Amino acid sequence: MGVEYDGSRFCGWQIQPAGCSAQNALERALAEIAGAPVSTVCAGRTDAGVHALAQVVHFDTGAQRPDMAWVRGTNALLPPALAVTWSREVAQDFHARYSALTRCYRYLLLNHPVRPAADQARVGWFHAPLDLERMQRAARLLAGEHDFSAFRSAECQARTPVRTLARLDVERRGDYVVFDFCANAFLHHMVRNIVGCLVYVGKGKHPPEWMGEVLAGRDRTRAAPTFEAAGLYLARVVYDPKWGLPDAPRAAFISVMA
């Protein structure tokens, strides 16, 4: 299944005892459609406040339902901030997490003296002017395969801090700065920690070369604080074409906003 959600309405993706997560809500609805409990696996767990336009989940079930029943039927039982966008039956060896080749995130940052109101849960915000060229120079230092220990949270449970960052683009679109990240996988808080460091460079606190020093130092305490979750979107998950899955998010929000 493809799933999109407004992360500000949930306490993150992962199941919580209080039942407040996106996964809690999805599994409750799926269980009604399947007529039995359903356990889902996602492509990438998101934190509270982080949005998804193209989350992918899989689950095993003996229930036989048309694809559109899994979509429309489930959506009829979901809260407005969560929706199934597509459904496909796949082979037993497919895995939403381990079959994923690339994950892409987008961070939307409003760079304006006045804080957002209507979009306060959907964009990050920084009040002082940011130098785009400096941020782009710093971003280039992170491309490729590296040990990203300096950008992982203390709670990160990944077995290795080594990741391959295939894309890190920084663009300005009007009052917005748009950060696009694509990698084989991400560490916990990795994107938000990198955004925080790029903002430090953009506002002139450090030169672009500082980013390379932080990366090489592998010390989280040398990097900037974790940036807010509001502007972060899981924008795309790429799989081998053999699975026959849609490859682009249905939602147009990020292209309209930015």
C-alpha positions as a printed NumPy array, in Angstrom:
array([[  0.   ,   0.   ,   0.   ],
       [  0.918,   3.596,  -0.519],
       [  0.045,   5.818,   2.43 ],
       [  0.16 ,   9.555,   3.035],
       [ -0.393,  11.378,   6.296],
       [ -0.161,  14.675,   8.123],
       [  2.416,  13.905,  10.784],
       [  1.272,  16.741,  13.036],
       [ -1.833,  14.692,  13.882],
       [  0.047,  11.597,  15.067],
       [  2.711,  10.685,  17.62 ],
       [  4.882,   9.286,  14.831],
       [  4.494,   6.238,  12.607],
       [  5.349,   3.402,  14.988],
       [  2.79 ,   1.58 ,  17.138],
       [  2.346,   3.184,  20.57 ],
       [  0.512,   1.837,  23.657],
       [ -1.669,   4.956,  23.672],
       [ -2.845,   4.161,  20.13 ],
       [ -1.885,   7.62 ,  18.848],
       [  0.381,   6.677,  15.918],
       [ -0.309,   6.497,  12.189],
       [  0.419,   2.769,  12.279],
       [ -2.13 ,   2.308,  15.08 ],
       [ -4.81 ,   4.036,  13.022],
       [ -3.974,   2.144,   9.821],
       [ -3.925,  -1.275,  11.461],
       [ -7.257,  -0.65 ,  13.203],
       [ -8.863,   0.169,   9.853],
       [ -7.218,  -2.697,   7.978],
       [ -8.355,  -5.174,  10.623],
       [-11.971,  -4.222,   9.945],
       [-11.557,  -4.693,   6.199],
       [ -9.651,  -7.985,   6.609],
       [-11.879,  -9.314,   9.379],
       [ -8.778, -10.18 ,  11.42 ],
       [ -5.82 ,  -8.41 ,  13.048],
       [ -3.295,  -6.986,  10.576],
       [  0.353,  -6.18 ,  11.268],
       [  2.032,  -3.726,   8.882],
       [  5.68 ,  -3.102,   7.972],
       [  6.679,   0.296,   6.558],
       [  9.469,   1.527,   4.288],
       [ 10.644,   4.138,   6.791],
       [  9.459,   4.999,  10.289],
       [  8.772,   8.7  ,  10.73 ],
       [  8.86 ,  10.722,  13.946],
       [  6.051,  12.765,  15.446],
       [  5.398,  15.808,  13.271],
       [  7.043,  14.329,  10.162],
       [  4.752,  13.937,   7.158],
       [  4.58 ,  11.285,   4.441],
       [  3.5  ,  11.642,   0.838],
       [  4.713,   8.233,  -0.282],
       [  5.025,   5.879,   2.667],
       [  4.9  ,   2.229,   1.56 ],
       [  3.643,  -0.575,   3.798],
       [  3.115,  -4.278,   3.37 ],
       [  1.103,  -6.807,   5.357],
       [  0.167, -10.472,   5.101],
       [ -3.47 , -11.488,   5.066],
       [ -5.646, -14.368,   4.   ],
       [ -8.498, -11.987,   3.183],
       [ -9.29 , -11.669,  -0.511],
       [-10.386,  -8.128,  -1.384],
       [-10.168,  -6.083,  -4.601],
       [ -7.406,  -3.47 ,  -4.568],
       [ -9.973,  -0.678,  -4.551],
       [-11.649,  -2.173,  -1.475],
       [ -8.338,  -1.978,   0.374],
       [ -8.114,   1.67 ,  -0.677],
       [-11.642,   3.031,  -0.373],
       [-12.794,   0.724,   2.372],
       [ -9.778,   1.449,   4.538],
       [-10.011,   5.193,   3.898],
       [-13.63 ,   5.198,   5.05 ],
       [-12.374,   4.031,   8.441],
       [ -9.317,   6.282,   8.738],
       [ -9.062,   9.755,  10.284],
       [ -8.884,  12.629,   7.762],
       [ -5.133,  13.115,   8.27 ],
       [ -4.295,   9.616,   6.967],
       [ -5.136,   8.029,   3.619],
       [ -4.277,   4.967,   1.554],
       [ -3.401,   6.105,  -1.977],
       [ -2.957,   2.752,  -3.765],
       [ -2.892,  -0.986,  -3.155],
       [ -1.238,  -3.908,  -4.975],
       [ -0.916,  -7.609,  -4.289],
       [  2.776,  -8.545,  -4.316],
       [  4.912, -11.67 ,  -4.137],
       [  5.728, -13.206,  -0.759],
       [  9.366, -12.127,  -0.969],
       [  8.539,  -8.413,  -1.17 ],
       [  9.401,  -6.377,   1.939],
       [  8.462,  -2.703,   2.276],
       [ 11.663,  -1.904,   4.175],
       [ 14.287,  -4.332,   2.892],
       [ 13.217,  -4.261,  -0.771],
       [ 13.48 ,  -0.454,  -0.931],
       [ 16.407,   0.769,  -3.03 ],
       [ 16.215,   4.497,  -2.29 ],
       [ 14.344,   6.743,   0.095],
       [ 13.869,  10.45 ,  -0.601],
       [ 12.931,  13.166,   1.863],
       [ 12.113,  16.811,   1.242],
       [ 12.424,  19.564,   3.827],
       [ 10.488,  22.799,   3.276],
       [ 11.886,  25.794,   5.139],
       [ 10.139,  29.16 ,   5.197],
       [ 12.938,  31.751,   5.252],
       [ 11.057,  34.887,   6.191],
       [ 11.137,  37.384,   9.073],
       [  7.581,  36.488,  10.089],
       [  6.726,  33.013,  11.362],
       [  4.101,  30.942,   9.506],
       [  0.581,  30.588,  10.844],
       [ -1.649,  28.652,   8.439],
       [  1.301,  26.44 ,   7.473],
       [  2.941,  26.252,  10.897],
       [  2.72 ,  22.436,  11.051],
       [  3.775,  21.942,   7.425],
       [  6.958,  23.985,   7.036],
       [ 10.04 ,  24.72 ,   9.072],
       [ 10.927,  28.341,   9.711],
       [ 14.033,  30.472,  10.039],
       [ 13.75 ,  34.236,  10.398],
       [ 17.189,  35.549,   9.282],
       [ 18.368,  35.625,   5.637],
       [ 20.143,  32.466,   4.468],
       [ 22.919,  32.408,   1.887],
       [ 21.946,  29.779,  -0.676],
       [ 25.361,  29.465,  -2.311],
       [ 27.076,  28.8  ,   1.014],
       [ 24.552,  26.086,   1.864],
       [ 24.964,  24.466,  -1.549],
       [ 28.748,  24.358,  -1.115],
       [ 28.366,  22.764,   2.305],
       [ 25.821,  20.23 ,   1.028],
       [ 28.194,  18.975,  -1.653],
       [ 30.622,  17.851,   1.054],
       [ 28.125,  15.242,   2.246],
       [ 27.509,  13.482,  -1.075],
       [ 28.553,   9.843,  -1.346],
       [ 29.183,   7.076,   1.163],
       [ 30.207,   8.279,   4.619],
       [ 30.017,   7.535,   8.303],
       [ 27.213,   9.916,   9.339],
       [ 27.679,   9.484,  13.109],
       [ 27.775,  13.271,  13.549],
       [ 24.202,  13.476,  12.26 ],
       [ 22.545,  10.554,  14.071],
       [ 20.541,  10.847,  17.273],
       [ 21.579,   9.2  ,  20.52 ],
       [ 18.488,   6.974,  20.216],
       [ 19.435,   5.696,  16.746],
       [ 19.336,   1.884,  16.637],
       [ 20.94 ,   1.389,  13.216],
       [ 23.669,  -1.24 ,  13.217],
       [ 25.993,   0.958,  11.183],
       [ 26.238,   4.741,  10.736],
       [ 27.481,   4.347,   7.148],
       [ 25.023,   5.571,   4.538],
       [ 25.235,   6.531,   0.857],
       [ 23.765,   9.975,   0.251],
       [ 23.074,  10.017,  -3.487],
       [ 21.409,  13.415,  -3.574],
       [ 21.383,  16.552,  -1.448],
       [ 20.032,  19.54 ,  -3.351],
       [ 19.347,  22.963,  -1.873],
       [ 17.196,  25.417,  -3.845],
       [ 15.436,  28.692,  -3.146],
       [ 11.874,  29.111,  -4.383],
       [ 10.596,  32.495,  -3.36 ],
       [ 10.511,  32.668,   0.436],
       [ 11.141,  28.926,   0.71 ],
       [ 14.396,  26.98 ,   0.85 ],
       [ 13.866,  23.423,  -0.37 ],
       [ 16.205,  20.613,   0.694],
       [ 15.999,  17.303,  -1.207],
       [ 17.699,  14.197,   0.178],
       [ 17.952,  10.738,  -1.408],
       [ 19.892,   7.85 ,   0.127],
       [ 19.83 ,   4.097,   0.446],
       [ 18.689,   4.624,   4.05 ],
       [ 18.75 ,   7.283,   6.752],
       [ 19.793,   7.355,  10.394],
       [ 17.436,   8.59 ,  13.087],
       [ 17.149,  12.406,  12.833],
       [ 19.811,  12.436,  10.091],
       [ 17.919,  14.75 ,   7.724],
       [ 16.86 ,  17.206,  10.43 ],
       [ 20.379,  17.308,  11.869],
       [ 21.867,  18.04 ,   8.447],
       [ 19.287,  20.773,   7.828],
       [ 20.237,  22.337,  11.158],
       [ 23.901,  22.403,  10.13 ],
       [ 23.111,  23.849,   6.705],
       [ 21.12 ,  26.634,   8.362],
       [ 24.131,  27.386,  10.573],
       [ 26.24 ,  27.722,   7.42 ],
       [ 23.583,  29.731,   5.606],
       [ 23.261,  32.304,   8.371],
       [ 27.038,  32.743,   8.535],
       [ 27.761,  31.045,  11.852],
       [ 30.257,  28.695,  10.153],
       [ 31.945,  28.52 ,   6.715],
       [ 30.839,  25.807,   4.283],
       [ 34.022,  23.822,   5.018],
       [ 32.798,  23.343,   8.597],
       [ 30.299,  20.795,   7.298],
       [ 33.127,  18.551,   6.138],
       [ 34.855,  18.926,   9.5  ],
       [ 31.706,  17.888,  11.357],
       [ 31.261,  14.879,   9.073],
       [ 34.862,  13.759,   9.522],
       [ 34.737,  14.294,  13.287],
       [ 31.842,  11.83 ,  13.734],
       [ 30.864,  13.703,  16.885],
       [ 27.193,  14.638,  17.251],
       [ 28.03 ,  17.302,  19.851],
       [ 29.931,  19.343,  17.222],
       [ 26.904,  19.626,  14.922],
       [ 23.906,  21.952,  15.105],
       [ 20.765,  21.121,  17.113],
       [ 18.11 ,  18.94 ,  15.505],
       [ 15.838,  21.105,  13.339],
       [ 12.062,  21.024,  13.852],
       [ 10.019,  18.196,  12.336],
       [  7.256,  20.301,  10.755],
       [  8.899,  20.8  ,   7.349],
       [  9.989,  17.204,   6.737],
       [  8.267,  14.888,   4.24 ],
       [  8.937,  11.296,   3.223],
       [  8.528,  12.124,  -0.446],
       [  9.405,   8.963,  -2.361],
       [ 10.468,   5.335,  -1.928],
       [ 12.034,   3.626,  -4.938],
       [ 11.794,  -0.123,  -5.626],
       [ 12.914,  -2.415,  -8.409],
       [ 10.411,  -2.14 , -11.306],
       [  9.783,  -5.897, -11.048],
       [  7.424,  -5.244,  -8.128],
       [  5.12 ,  -3.101, -10.288],
       [  4.598,  -0.391,  -7.683],
       [  3.805,   3.285,  -8.345],
       [  7.002,   5.353,  -8.188],
       [  5.752,   8.849,  -7.357],
       [  3.578,  10.358,  -4.618],
       [  0.01 ,  11.279,  -5.469],
       [ -0.039,  14.345,  -3.245],
       [  0.864,  17.655,  -4.907],
       [  1.371,  19.669,  -1.74 ],
       [  5.14 ,  19.974,  -1.859],
       [  5.183,  21.064,  -5.503],
       [  2.461,  23.637,  -4.894],
       [  4.056,  25.031,  -1.744],
       [  7.554,  25.12 ,  -3.194]])
